Amino acid sequence: MLKIELSDSSKFQVKSCYLDPNDVNPVQWEENREISLLEKEMLAAANACTETEKAAMRLIAMAEQRRWGLNAKLEQRGYDSTIIKIVINRLLELNLVDDRRYAEIWLRKRIARQGKKVPGPQELRAKLQNRGIDRSTAELALSSVLDDEGEWSLLDRYISSFLLTDGSTPQRRQLRAEGFSPEVLSRFFND
């Protein structure tokens, strides 16, 4: 972290990763050196990135974040959208933000939740997509969380919740429409 104070009392706190060393390299500056307006603007942008990253890291420290949600939270806090994109890309590179990891954690919590209605895989996928997770990432997360035994357990809970609310057992076609795999349904209907 570089702390820079200019003669006009401007203060910057920047991470060097947000500076292009070919354009601005404060480490090599001589004391009392005049800087150009462009260099000052680049310091201001790097400072904004550093401040935005601090805010993002506070949010990440509280809970796993997804790209879309983190972007929205930072915008709500008044950070510049261009700066947010730069910061989120850096956090993605550092693996501090990962949509798939977020989706897997969200799925595990959602599946473990107790209640009358248990969601099927199709509903879980749709809810992930509503949370800004793209379809392919949602599919990967579902296949990771719902391995054969996980899906079997979800189907069992889904049917039990269906019996409690409707009083009947859902048909194979209905369960397939809910997103349960043919393999798990064959196992269920053949047992």
C-alpha positions, 0 to 999 in steps of 0.5 A, a space after each residue: 500500500 502506497 501513501 502519497 501526499 502532494 503539495 496541494 494537500 491531496 492524499 492518496 492511498 493506493 495499491 500498486 496493482 491498480 497503477 500501470 508501472 509504465 504510466 505511474 510509478 510513485 516508488 521511483 519518484 524523487 521527493 518534491 517532484 512535480 507530477 502531471 495532471 494525468 499522473 494525478 488522475 491516475 493516482 485518483 483512479 487507483 485510490 478509488 479502486 483501493 477504496 472500493 476494494 476495501 468496501 468489497 473486502 468488508 462485504 466478503 468478510 461478512 459472507 460469500 459474495 457473487 459477482 452480480 450481488 457484490 456489484 449491486 451492493 457497491 453501487 448502492 454504496 455510491 461507488 463508481 460502476 467502472 471502478 467496481 468492474 475493475 475491482 471485481 475483476 481483480 477479486 475474481 482473479 484472486 478467487 475471492 469472488 467465485 459465482 460457483 462457490 457462492 452457488 454451491 454454498 447457497 444450494 447447501 443452505 437452501 437444501 438443508 432448510 427445514 420447512 413444508 415445501 422442499 424445492 426440486 432441482 429445477 426450482 433451485 436452478 431458477 432461484 440461482 439464476 434469479 440471483 444473477 448466477 448464469 445457467 451453466 454455473 448453476 448447472 455445475 453447482 447443482 451437479 456438484 451439490 446434488 451427486 447421486 446420494 444428494 439428489 436421492 435425499 432431496 427427492 425423498 424430502 421433496 416427496 415427503 413434503 409433497 405428501 404433507 401439503 397435497 396428500 398424494 405422491 407426485 407422478 414420475 412425469 411431474 418429478 422429471 419436470 421438477 428437474 430430478 434425473 431419470 437415474 434417480 427417478 428410476 431408482 425411486 420407482 423401481 424400489 
